[in-house]
Amino acid sequence: MLRTGSTLWHDEVLMYIVTGGAGFIGSAMIWRLNQAGITDILVVDNLGSTEKWKNLVNRRYARYVHRDSFLEMLRGDTLGCRVDAVLHMGACSSTTEKNADFLMANNTAYTTELCRFALNHDARFINASSASTYGDGSQGFADCAEVTRRLKPLNMYGYSKHLFDLWLLDNKLDCNVASLKFFNVYGPNEYHKDDMRSVACKAFHEIRGTGRLRLFKSTTPDYVDGGQMRDFVYVKDCVELMFWLLQHPDVNGIFNVGTGKAQSWNDLAKAVFAALGKEPRIDYVDMPETLKGKYQNFTQADMGWLRGKNCPVRFTPVEEGIADYVGRYLSQDDPYLEMPA
């Protein structure tokens, strides 16, 4: 049962904790909670000197806490409120991060500790995992336990996410929480992510600036240049799914979040060109050496679980999602405007 209420800070209030709340998916989730009249929200993040704070300007929430202070509050049991749900979207999301110790601490250990807290306090726990856990895709993209145990991620980021999913399975906790393997998410509120922005966002700016777009050449004869495929999923659909999961706390497991349909980078590029009213002009460039051997040529979410749970969330086709993203956000003078319904 979702609850609305005042933004007073005391033990009687049931709070929704959103870690990474100023980030991409986290701030979009706060937008969805606000749409439902929910403002009793504790935002946890590390704003630093980034532009992430702009994602919070049009959001309503009760309090902001730095991620390190938040962990101290959990350990000291000084949070000062009751917790209804924890939506853990906070982590280092850089797939090229080299500091393995940092990722182990920030992505794996932090998540494990937060999950234990939520379970000990009978709070709903929803975690952001990643499709990068699937590695080269040779094991397929089924989100069942048998496949999960066989996966070998291609980068440390994916491994840090994978370790938490394995921890859930090893401790038989996957039936108590929802850990979501997000595929290629794009959409509003990712503007602060610099090089980790979606290709959709980067493509918009490159096309508007030069009239052309660069995509990686293929490194395998199985795919033409720009023909490498991804499951592109709109952030609005992701938060709609998480909102549904809040309403259905009995639905738990390690779940994929994607459209279930892979499309090529060429398809994505053409959608951005179309949204800008331009003819496609694509140049293919060599893939950087740092990505060779660590690049996923194909991802496609197996979304069978969604049908099995009778979840009504509809996933937006990439052409439709890109048109909305470009028209309502990226083309505006200030893309940090209020997310419309």
C-alpha positions in Angstrom: 0.0 0.0 0.0 1.5 3.3 -1.0 1.2 6.1 1.5 1.1 9.9 1.1 1.5 12.4 3.9 3.2 15.5 5.3 6.9 16.1 5.0 7.5 16.3 8.7 10.5 14.4 10.0 9.6 12.2 12.9 9.2 8.5 13.9 5.5 8.3 12.9 6.2 9.2 9.3 6.8 6.4 6.8 9.6 7.5 4.5 10.5 6.5 1.0 14.3 6.5 0.7 15.7 7.0 -2.8 19.5 6.6 -3.0 21.0 8.3 -6.0 18.0 10.5 -5.8 19.6 13.3 -7.6 20.8 11.0 -10.4 19.3 9.8 -13.6 16.8 7.1 -12.6 16.6 8.1 -9.0 15.3 11.7 -9.7 12.9 10.3 -12.3 11.6 7.9 -9.6 11.0 10.9 -7.3 9.1 12.5 -10.1 6.9 9.4 -10.3 6.4 9.4 -6.5 5.5 13.1 -6.6 2.9 12.4 -9.3 1.2 10.0 -6.8 1.3 12.7 -4.1 4.2 11.2 -2.2 6.6 13.7 -0.8 7.8 11.9 2.4 11.1 11.1 0.6 14.6 11.0 1.9 17.0 11.7 -0.9 20.5 10.2 -0.5 23.3 11.2 -2.9 26.7 12.7 -3.4 26.1 16.0 -5.1 29.7 17.2 -5.1 30.4 19.9 -7.7 28.2 18.3 -10.4 25.0 19.6 -12.0 23.0 16.8 -10.4 21.3 19.3 -8.0 19.3 20.6 -10.9 17.5 17.3 -11.1 16.0 18.1 -7.6 14.8 21.6 -8.2 11.4 20.6 -9.5 11.0 17.6 -7.1 9.3 17.6 -3.7 11.0 15.7 -0.9 11.5 15.9 2.9 15.3 15.8 3.3 18.6 15.4 1.5 21.5 13.4 3.2 24.9 12.8 1.8 25.5 9.1 1.1 28.3 8.8 3.7 26.3 10.5 6.4 23.4 8.2 5.5 25.4 5.1 6.1 26.5 6.4 9.5 22.9 7.0 10.3 21.9 3.5 9.4 24.7 2.0 11.4 23.9 4.1 14.4 20.1 3.6 14.0 19.7 7.4 14.1 17.6 7.8 10.9 14.8 9.4 13.0 11.9 8.0 10.9 10.2 4.8 9.9 11.0 3.4 6.5 8.3 2.1 4.0 10.6 1.5 1.0 14.2 1.8 -0.1 14.7 2.4 -3.8 18.5 1.9 -4.2 19.5 3.7 -7.4 22.7 5.1 -6.0 26.0 3.6 -7.3 29.0 4.4 -9.5 27.5 3.9 -12.9 30.7 4.3 -14.9 31.4 1.1 -17.0 35.0 2.3 -17.5 35.8 2.9 -13.8 39.2 1.2 -13.0 39.2 1.4 -9.2 38.0 -2.0 -8.3 38.2 -1.4 -4.5 36.0 1.7 -4.9 33.4 -0.3 -6.9 33.5 -3.2 -4.3 32.9 -0.7 -1.5 30.5 1.7 -3.2 28.4 -0.7 -5.4 28.6 -4.1 -3.7 29.2 -3.6 0.1 27.1 -0.5 0.4 24.2 -2.3 -1.4 24.5 -5.3 0.8 24.4 -3.2 4.0 21.4 -1.2 2.8 19.5 -4.4 1.8 20.1 -5.8 5.3 18.8 -2.6 6.8 15.6 -2.7 4.7 14.9 -6.3 5.5 15.5 -5.8 9.2 13.0 -2.9 9.2 10.4 -4.7 7.0 10.8 -2.1 4.3 10.4 -2.8 0.6 13.8 -3.0 -1.1 14.2 -2.3 -4.9 17.8 -2.4 -6.2 19.3 -1.2 -9.5 21.3 -4.0 -11.0 22.5 -3.9 -14.6 22.4 -5.8 -17.9 26.2 -5.4 -17.9 26.2 -8.4 -15.6 25.4 -10.6 -18.7 28.9 -10.0 -20.1 29.3 -11.1 -23.7 25.8 -12.5 -23.9 27.0 -16.1 -24.5 24.8 -17.3 -21.6 21.7 -15.6 -23.0 19.7 -13.0 -21.2 17.3 -15.0 -19.0 17.1 -13.6 -15.5 16.8 -17.0 -13.8 19.1 -18.1 -11.0 20.7 -20.8 -13.1 21.9 -18.3 -15.7 22.8 -15.7 -13.2 25.3 -18.0 -11.5 27.1 -18.7 -14.8 27.5 -15.1 -15.8 31.0 -13.5 -16.4 30.8 -9.7 -16.7 33.2 -7.9 -19.0 34.0 -5.0 -16.8 34.4 -4.2 -13.1 31.2 -2.2 -12.9 29.2 -5.2 -14.1 31.0 -7.5 -11.7 30.3 -5.2 -8.8 26.6 -5.4 -9.6 26.7 -9.1 -10.3 28.2 -9.8 -6.9 25.2 -8.4 -5.1 22.8 -10.5 -7.2 24.9 -13.6 -6.3 24.8 -12.6 -2.6 21.0 -12.5 -2.8 20.9 -16.0 -4.4 23.5 -17.4 -1.9 21.5 -16.1 1.0 18.1 -17.1 -0.4 17.0 -13.4 -0.3 16.0 -13.0 -3.9 12.4 -13.9 -2.8 12.4 -10.9 -0.5 13.6 -8.1 -2.7 13.5 -6.9 -6.3 16.9 -6.5 -8.0 16.4 -5.0 -11.5 18.8 -5.5 -14.4 18.4 -2.3 -16.3 19.3 -2.5 -20.0 20.2 0.6 -22.0 18.2 3.3 -20.3 17.9 6.7 -21.9 15.7 9.8 -21.2 15.4 13.0 -19.1 17.6 13.8 -16.2 20.8 12.1 -17.5 22.4 15.4 -18.6 25.0 15.5 -15.7 26.5 12.1 -16.6 29.1 13.4 -19.0 30.6 10.5 -21.0 28.1 8.1 -19.4 25.1 9.8 -20.9 23.1 7.6 -23.3 24.0 7.6 -27.0 20.6 9.1 -27.6 21.6 12.2 -25.6 25.1 12.4 -27.1 23.7 11.9 -30.6 21.2 14.8 -30.2 24.0 17.3 -29.4 26.4 15.9 -32.1 23.7 16.0 -34.8 22.5 19.4 -33.9 26.1 20.7 -33.8 27.5 19.0 -36.9 24.6 17.6 -38.9 26.3 14.2 -38.6 26.8 11.3 -36.1 29.7 9.0 -35.5 29.1 5.4 -34.5 31.5 2.6 -33.9 32.5 0.3 -36.7 31.8 -3.4 -36.0 34.7 -5.6 -34.8 33.0 -8.8 -35.9 31.6 -10.0 -39.3 28.4 -10.9 -37.4 27.3 -7.3 -37.4 27.5 -4.5 -40.0 28.9 -1.1 -38.9 26.4 0.4 -36.5 24.5 -2.8 -36.5 25.4 -3.8 -33.0 22.2 -4.2 -31.1 20.9 -3.1 -27.7 17.6 -3.2 -25.8 16.9 0.6 -25.4 14.4 1.3 -22.6 12.9 4.7 -21.8 13.5 5.9 -18.2 9.7 6.8 -17.8 8.9 3.1 -18.4 11.6 2.1 -15.8 10.1 4.2 -13.1 6.5 3.1 -14.0 7.6 -0.4 -13.4 9.3 0.4 -10.1 6.1 2.2 -9.0 4.1 -0.9 -9.9 6.6 -3.0 -7.8 6.0 -0.7 -4.8 2.3 -1.5 -5.1 3.1 -5.3 -5.4 5.6 -6.1 -2.6 4.9 -9.8 -3.1 6.6 -9.6 -6.5 10.3 -10.3 -5.8 13.4 -11.7 -7.6 16.2 -10.7 -10.0 14.4 -9.2 -12.9 15.3 -7.8 -16.3 14.1 -4.3 -17.2 14.0 -3.7 -21.0 11.6 -3.7 -23.9 12.3 -7.2 -24.9 13.3 -6.1 -28.4 16.8 -5.4 -29.5 17.4 -2.6 -32.0 20.6 -1.4 -33.7 22.6 1.7 -33.1 21.7 2.6 -36.6 18.0 2.4 -35.7 18.6 4.6 -32.7 20.5 7.1 -34.8 17.8 7.3 -37.4 15.2 7.9 -34.7 17.2 10.9 -33.4 17.7 12.3 -36.9 13.9 11.9 -37.5 13.1 13.7 -34.3 15.2 16.6 -35.4 13.7 16.5 -38.9 17.0 15.7 -40.6 18.2 13.0 -43.0 20.6 10.4 -41.5 24.3 11.1 -42.0 26.3 8.6 -40.1 30.1 8.2 -40.1 31.6 5.0 -38.7 34.8 5.2 -36.6 37.2 2.7 -35.1 36.3 1.3 -31.7 38.8 2.5 -29.0 41.2 -0.1 -27.9 40.0 0.2 -24.3 36.6 -1.2 -25.4 37.7 -4.0 -27.6 37.0 -7.3 -25.9 34.7 -5.6 -23.4 32.0 -4.5 -25.8 28.5 -6.1 -25.8 27.5 -6.5 -29.5 24.0 -7.7 -28.6 21.6 -7.3 -25.6 18.0 -8.1 -25.4 16.0 -8.5 -22.1 14.0 -11.7 -21.6 10.9 -10.1 -20.2 8.9 -13.3 -19.5 8.7 -12.5 -15.8 6.6 -9.5 -16.6 3.9 -11.5 -18.4 4.1 -14.1 -15.6 3.3 -11.5 -13.0 0.5 -9.8 -15.1 2.3 -6.5 -14.9 0.5 -4.0 -17.2 3.5 -1.6 -17.8 3.9 -0.9 -21.5 7.4 -0.3 -22.9 7.8 2.5 -25.4 9.3 1.7 -28.8 12.6 3.5 -29.4 11.2 5.7 -32.2 8.4 6.9 -29.9 10.6 7.3 -26.8 13.3 9.2 -28.8 10.6 11.5 -30.2 9.4 12.3 -26.7 12.9 12.8 -25.3 14.1 15.1 -28.1 10.8 17.0 -28.5 9.9 17.6 -24.8 13.4 17.8 -23.3 16.6 18.0 -25.3 15.2 20.6 -27.7 14.3 22.9 -24.9 16.5 25.8 -23.7 16.6 24.2 -20.3 16.1 20.5 -20.3 15.9 20.4 -16.5 12.3 21.5 -16.8 9.5 19.7 -14.9 9.0 16.2 -16.3 5.5 16.3 -17.9 3.0 13.5 -17.4 
